[in-house]
Amino acid sequence: MKLRLHTRTRREIRNAVDWYDKRSDRAGDEFLEELNAALEHIAENPTQVHVLTIKHHRRHPDYGRKN
């Protein structure tokens, strides 16, 4: 199964990588490795995961919910 990430999601990932890179030489790469492993697992096992929402603690509580 091929996963598609929303444009905003891709932007959030880039922002997260930038944030981690500012704190450590390897942190951004390690974040992407973990994220890619999780996404690969989801793609290979689509019936095990129905909805994935990653929320940031500084976002509005309804962030990521459909209206």
Legacy VTK file of the C-alpha trace (Angstrom):
# vtk DataFile Version 3.0
C-alpha trace
ASCII
DATASET POLYDATA
POINTS 67 float
0.000 0.000 0.000
1.269 3.465 -0.837
0.797 6.177 1.781
0.038 9.751 0.867
0.877 12.541 3.257
-1.068 15.775 3.221
0.879 18.858 2.139
0.573 20.313 5.638
1.848 17.065 7.107
4.948 17.149 4.906
5.533 20.773 5.948
5.168 19.836 9.635
7.709 17.029 9.155
10.198 19.424 7.534
9.686 21.873 10.392
10.228 19.107 12.950
13.433 17.979 11.227
14.685 21.567 11.178
13.871 21.931 14.874
15.728 18.720 15.760
18.688 19.626 13.529
19.155 22.867 15.463
19.565 20.862 18.651
21.753 18.019 17.442
23.673 16.941 14.348
21.910 13.557 14.285
18.521 14.291 15.838
16.784 15.282 12.592
18.066 12.191 10.800
17.077 9.954 13.703
13.594 11.488 13.773
13.178 10.798 10.039
14.455 7.238 10.422
11.903 6.521 13.139
9.102 8.228 11.242
9.937 6.345 8.035
10.012 3.037 9.928
6.578 3.767 11.398
5.154 4.783 8.026
6.633 1.684 6.395
5.002 -0.493 9.055
1.663 1.214 8.423
1.997 0.744 4.657
2.802 -2.949 5.104
0.036 -3.518 7.689
-2.803 -1.173 6.710
-5.480 -3.141 8.556
-3.670 -2.704 11.875
-3.749 1.096 11.781
-6.880 3.033 10.915
-6.060 6.647 11.702
-2.771 8.208 12.644
-2.748 11.692 14.107
0.353 13.138 15.630
-0.405 16.090 17.857
1.996 18.655 19.130
1.506 19.740 22.717
1.446 23.404 21.664
-1.277 22.998 19.056
-4.953 23.684 19.577
-6.698 20.614 21.082
-8.833 20.187 17.943
-5.813 20.214 15.617
-6.043 17.235 13.275
-9.736 16.569 13.829
-12.151 16.652 10.944
-15.024 19.109 11.224
LINES 1 68
67 0 1 2 3 4 5 6 7 8 9 10 11 12 13 14 15 16 17 18 19 20 21 22 23 24 25 26 27 28 29 30 31 32 33 34 35 36 37 38 39 40 41 42 43 44 45 46 47 48 49 50 51 52 53 54 55 56 57 58 59 60 61 62 63 64 65 66
